[in-house]
Amino acid sequence: MLFNASFFKEKLQNRYYWVVILAIAFLLRFYHLSWGGGYFFHPDENNMARSVSQLSFSNLDPDFYAYGQFPLYLAYFSAIFLKFVNSQTLIVSSFEAAYILRFWSAVFSLLTVAVGLKLSSVLFPKDKKFIFPALVSLTPGLIQSAHFGTTESVLTLVFISLVWLCVKIVRENKKKDFLLVGLVAGIGLASKLSALVYISPLFLATALILFLKKPKGYYKNFIILALSTVSFFVLFCPYFIISWSEALSTLVYESRVARGEVLVFYTRQFANTLPVIFQFKKIFSWVLGPPMLFSFLAGLVLAAKHLFQKKITPNLIIILSGSVSWFVFNSFLFAKWTRFMTPILPFFVMLSAWFLTQLKNVKLRRFWLICCFIPGLVFTKAYRADSRLEATSWLNSNLSADSVVLSEGGNVVNLPVENRAGFKVINFDFYTLEDDPENYQQLENYVLEADYILVPSRRVFANIFDSDNYPVTVRYYQDLFSGSSGFYKEKEFEVFSPWERLLVGSDLNSEETWTVFDRPTIRLYKRI
């Protein structure tokens, strides 16, 4: 029969789901990318934007090697193109670069959802294939990374794209897919060299499966893959080769910080933490949301059952190879930042979706799917309001011109107090307080002078708990919070309500970087 009504109905239905899921993903990722009121609080975003602003046609050395250069060049040439079209000066400011980086981060995150739709068609039954991409579109951790002009979104896209392409290679063994894998892997390595941690196992697993299947010309195709990966890496990240000594020096330093060999203030929160336990307690509960975390754990049990029963498929080998290697490698580092787990969040969502597809009760499945959606929808409130700008507005409206505010300095950007009322703001660097005895007296004088004490985030007080090494700092905060120093809490600025924090986390029950860059809780104390 030439005309098949059910076929066309299915096509229209599929197209409808595609449009709805991508539209939701687009809205959640591009919503208020200008958050922060022109202040850029993420240190990586700041460093990358500054590097882009230094580029010119006469000097394409970004002089920044902590990450790869692909996102920097993409942002620079995008900005130059826009300026050329608008006949403006061909100079890119760090302000413009930050917004361009955020734009591309949101684009990569949206493409992650699109690739999830393609991958889902291979992994899940037809009638349940939209569960996985729908969950990806509403994952809080992926929504957050889309709003930062950093490398996490592109690394996530590279991961899910390589999984999909490696699955295709095993099924079809087409030369063009090998070349495409080389392009994607090259972009991943040119964005951050640590992508090698999941790229290598993915390649090895795919090579092993093809070796056992022995399709025609697979070894030649793998040579194409290897050569194209190296070629695209060099093309998109040339100064890692040209300035190898500087790049190597930076990589050695960054790896020593990650392993805890070099102790800095922004890794103090990881002292005496337990690998894996810390991630599940402080990270996965919030980047996935509690309902999706439960679904993931249930899906993990199902995966373990399949492995125990030796129901191992090529798809499962490919998915597990890159995901497990990345998870294990990053879990056991001293530094356990949220962003280290962001690239493999689609894997966690995948197992969550697998659990939901196994639920026989349709009503229960739909109910739990909606529960998984809620944290992502709630999380977007982080970009509707800004606790720092709210605090600034309150201070300007309520403080007199002769008031003195003692605040914390030493962060990437101090609290942006637009001092229209004329009061005095002292930004004291608590990170160096214990370095010099003269600092103790200076702080004591500031406390005596202050009418208000502002605690702009948890970055100092929540990480200084060793009274042997930081006696002055610990005593200062103990006296402040207990009221012994003569100050009592006047106001607290927080984006989320108490019930919302049960879904997306607070500054004290999550890993620090999950909150401090886009929605820190700000505490204001007043002298009584």
N, C-alpha and C positions, 0 to 999 in steps of 0.2 A: 504493500500500500504506500503510495507516494506521499500522501498527507497523513501524518501521524499526530493527532491532537495532543496526546500525552507527552510526546517528545517536545513539541513547541511550548507546552505548558511548563515542562521542566526547565527548558532553556530560559523562559521568561522569569521563572521563579529564582533560578540561579543568578540571573542578572540583577534581580531585585535585591537579593542578599548581598551580592558584591557591592552594589551601590550604597546600601545602608551601612554596611560595615566600614567601608572606606570613608564614607561621609562622617561617621562618628569618630573614626581615627583621625581624620583631618581636623575636625573641630577641636578635639581634645589636645592635639599636638601643636596646632597653630594658634590656639587661643592665648591672647595676651603675651606674645613673645617679647614684648617691651617691658615686662615686669621688672620691678626694681627701680623704676623712676629714673633711669639713666645711670644708676650705680651698678657696678658689676662685682658681685660679692664672691663669685667662685674663683679661686686662685688659678685653676687651670685655664678657665675662660679668659681671665685677665692676661695671663702669660701668652696664650695663643693669639689674642687680639693685638697685644703689643708687638708680637713677632710679625704679624701680618702688616702692621703699620710701618714696619722698617723695610719692607720689601719694595723694590723698584725694578724697572727693566734693566737698569745698569748693575743691580746687585740683588740676585735672587737667593742669596744665602740668608735663611731665616734666623740664624744664630740662636736656635732653640732646638735641643736634641732630646729633651725628656720624652717627647712623642715624635711620631713621624711627620712628614711634611706634606702629605697629600691634602689634608684638610686646610692647611695654611695656603697652599697654592690655589686650591679651589675657591677659598674665600677671597683671596687677593684678585684673581682674574675675574671672578664674578663681580666684585666691586668696581674694578676697572672698566668692565663692559658696561655696567650701569652708568658710570660717570661719563663714558665716551658717548653713549646714546643721548645723555642729557647735556652734553657739551660742557661738562664741569671740569675742574682741575683734576688731573690724574694722580691725586695724592689720597691715600686711604688712611683715615684716622683710626685710632684704636677703638673709638666709640662706634664708628661705622663697621669696623671689622667684627666687633662683638655681635652686632645684630645680624650680619651676614653669616657668621658661624652658627648662630642660633637657627637661622632660616634653614641652612643645610642640615643641621641636626634634626630638625622637624621633618624635613624631606626624607632623610634616611630612615627615620622611625616610621613614617608613613609607608615607605617601600617595604619595610620589614613586615607590615601587616599584609601588603599585597603578595609578597613571596609566601607568607603564611597561608594565604588562600590557595596558592598553587601546590604547596607541600601537603596541605590538608587533603587535597583531592587524591593524593597518592596513599596517604596513611590511614584515612578514616573512611567508613562507609558513606555512600552518597548522601543518605538522608541525615547524616550527622557531621558532614565535613565542614560546616560553618561554625561549629562550636569553638574549634581551636583559634581561627583568626579573630572571632568575636572576643575571645578572652584576651588575645594579644593586644587588641585595640584598646582594651580597658584595664590593662595592667598598670598600676600606679608607678612602678619603677621605670617603665618605658615612657610613660607620660612625662615623668620628671626629667629623664635624660634628654628628651626631645626639647626641653626648655633650657638646656645648658649648651653653650657653644663649645662642646668638648668632643672627645673621640668616641664616647660610649655608643652613640647611636650608629655610627658607621661600623664599629666592631660588631654590634648586634646584627646589623644587616648582613655583614660578611659571613658571620656564623650561620645564620639561617639559610642564606643563599648557597653556601657551600654544602650544607646538609642536603638541600633540595637537588643541587646539581650532581652531587656524588651519587645520590639515589638514582638520578636519571642516567648517569654514566653506567652504573651497574646493570640497569634495565636495557639500555639502548646502545651503549658503546659508540656514540657518535663523536667524530673528531671535533666538531664545532663546540660541543659541550666541554671537552678537555681544554680547548682554548679559552672558553668562557670561565672555567674554573681557575685557570692561570691568571686571568684578568682580575677576578674577584679576590683571589688570594694575594696577588700583588698589591692591590689597593689596601687589603687588610694589614699586610706587613708594612706598607708605606704610611699607614695611619698610626700604628703602634707595633713595635717589633715583638711584643709579648703575644701577639696573635698567633705566633708560631706554636704556642702551647696547645691550641686546638686545631690548627691547620695541619701540623705534622701527623697526629693520630688519625685525622680524617683521611689524609692521603694514604697512610699505611693501611688502614682498614679497607679502603677502596681498592688499593693495589692487591691486597691479599685475596679479596673476593674475586677480582678479575683473574688473578693467577689460578684460582681453583676452577673458575668457569672457562678460562682460556678462549675468549671470543677473538675473532680475527683482528690482528694488528693492534691489540691492546698495548703492547710494550712500546710501539712507536708513538701511540697516542700519549703515553705517559712521559715520553721524552719531550713531546710538544708541551705538555702540562708543566713540566719542570722548567723548561727554557722560558716559557711565557711568564711563569710566576716570577722568576729572577729578573726578566727583562722589564716587566711592568713595575716591579719594586724599584729598580734603578731609575726608571723613567720618572716615577712619581716621588721619589725620595733621593735625589741625586747627591745631596750634600751629606748624607750618611756615608757615602763613599768618598766624596771629595774631601770632606773634613772629618775623616775617620777618627783621628786622635781625639778631637773635641767630643765627637759623638760617643766614643767608647768611654771617655772620662765621665760624661754625664750619666751614661747607662750604669756604670759601676757604682756611682754615688747613689742613684735612684734605687738600685737593687739592694744596696747596703741599708738604706732607709727602710725599704720594704721588709727586709729580713731582721730588722731591729738592731743591726750592728752600729748604726748611727742613730742616736736618740734625739729626736726633735720634739718641740712642744705639741705638734699636731699628730704625734703617734702615741702620746702618753696614755690615751684611753685603752690601748691594747695590752698594757702591762698585766701579766698574770691572767690573760684570757685563754679560754679553751677552744682550740680549733673545732670547727663544725658546730659545736654547741653555741658559740658566740654568733655564728652566721644565722642559725635558725632562730635564736632568741631575739637578736637585735636587728637583723636585716630582712630575712625572708618573710617574717610575719607582716612586714609593712610594705615591702616592694611588691608583694603579691596580694596582700590583704589576707586576713585570717581565714575567710571561707576558701579562697583558692589554695592557701597553704595546706588546709585540711585535704582538699581534693588531690593536691600533689602527693601528699604522704600516702593517701589511699592508692593513687596511681603507681607510686613507687612499690607498694606491696604487690600490686598486680604484675609489675615488671619483674620483680624478684621471683614471683611464682612461675612466670614464663621461663625465666632463666633456669630455675630449679628443675622444671619439667623438660628442659632442653628444647624449648620451642624458640630457638634462636633463628631469626631471619636476617638476611642481608641489611634490610632497613634498620633493624634494631641495633646491629653491630655498628653501622655508620653513625646513628644518632648517639649511641652511648660513647663511642670512641672519643669524639671531640668534647662532649659535655663532661664526662667523668674526669678526663685529664685536666680540663680547665678548673673544674670544681676542686679537685684534690690539690692541684698545684697552688691555687690561691687561698684555699682554706687553711693551709698550714704555714702560710707566711705570717710574720709577726704583725704586719699592717693588714688589717682586714676591712678596708674601706668598702662601702656599699658599691661603688663603681666597679670594683674588681669582679663582682658577680653579675653585673648588668648584661654583658654580652651573651650569657647562657640562660637568661630568663625565659626565652622561648622554649627551652628544654623543660623547664619546670612547668610552664603553661601547657606544653604538649602532654605531659603525664597527667596533669589535672584534667585536660580535655579527654584523655583516654579513659580515666575513671568515670567521667560523666557519660561517655558513650556506652559504658557497660551497665549503667542503671536501667533496669527494665521498666521501672515505673516512670512513665512520661511526665506526670505531674511533678513528681519529686525531682526529676532531672531539670525541668524548667524552673522550679522554685530555687534549686541550688545554683543554677546558672545565674539567675537574677541576683542572688546573694553574692556571687563572685563579682558581679558588675558594680555593686554599690561602692566599694572602696575607691575604685577608679574614678567614679563620678564625683564622690565626695572630695577626692584629692585635688580636683581642678580648682577648688576654692583657694588653694595656695597661690594661685596667680590672679585671683580676683582682688585679693587684699594683701598688703605688705605690712607686717608688724613693725618694721623699722620706720616706714613712712608714717604709720599711725602714731608711733611714739613721738616722732619729730613734731607732728601736728599738735599733739597734746601738750608737749613741752612749750611750744610757742604760744599756745593759748592760755596756759595756766601758770607759767613762771614769770616772775617779775624781773626787771632789768638787773637788779642787784643780786640775783640768785647765782649760786656756784654749783655746778654739776661735776662730780667726779665720775668718769667713765673709764672703760678699758680700751687701751690702744694695742698696737702690735698685730692686729689682724690685717687682712688684705686691704679692707676698706673700713675706716672707723664709722660708727653710726652717723648717718648723714643728717646731723642736726643743723637745719637751716636756721641759724640763730637770728631770727627777725626781732625777737624780743630784747636782744642785747645782753642776755645772761652769759656767764662765763662757763666754758666747757673745758675740763682738764682730762685729756686722754693719757692715762698712765699705763706704761708697759709692764704688766704683771708677769710676763714671761721671763723678764730679766731681773725680777725683784730680788731673788736670792743671790745674784751674782756679785753685788756690791753692798756692803753695810750702809753706805750713804743713802741707798735707795730706801732703806727702812725708815730713816728719819724724814726723808722727802715724802713718803707715803703718809706717815703720821701727820705731817703738817697739812697735807691735802685733805685728810679726813677731818681735821679740826676746822679747816676752812669751808668745807663743803656743806651745802644745805640739802643736797640730794646726792645719792649714789646710784648710778645707772649700771646695771649688769646686762650688757647687750646680747649675750648668748651664754651657752653652757660651756664654751670652749676652755675657760680657765678653771672655774670652780668644780666642774664635774670630773676633771682629769687630774686635779691635784689632791690626792688622797694619802700621799706618803709624808707624814709629819716629820719623819727623820731627815728627809732630803729637802723638804719645802716647809719648814716650821712656821715661817712668817706668813706665807701665803695661806696655809691651812688655818692658822689662827685668825687671820683677817676675815676670811669668809665665815668661819664659825661664829665669830663675834657679830658679823653683819646679819647673818640669818637668824641668830638667836635674839637679837635686839640688844646685846651687851654693849655694842658700840654707840648706842643711842639712836639708831635708825630703825624704822619699821616700814614694812612693805606698804607703799602707797598705791601702786597700780601694777598690773601685769598685762602685757600686750601679747596676745596669742591669736593666731589665725583661726584655729579650730576650737570648737566647743568640746567639753569633756566627753560627750558621747561620740563625737567625730574622731577624737584621739584614740578611741578604742578600735577604730577601723584603719587609721593611717599612722598611728604612733605619736608619741610626744618627744620632746627633746631629751628626756631622761630615761625613756625605755627603749630607745633606738640607737643605732650607730650614729655618731656625731654628724657626719656629713649628710645624713638623710634629712636633717632639718636646718643646719646652721647657714647654709648658703641661700636658701630661698624663703625660709619661714622660721627664724629663730624666735624662741620665747624671750621677751625682754622684761626684766624686772626692775622696777623703780622703787628706791627706798628714800624716805624723807626723815630728816632730823626732827625728833620730837623734843 
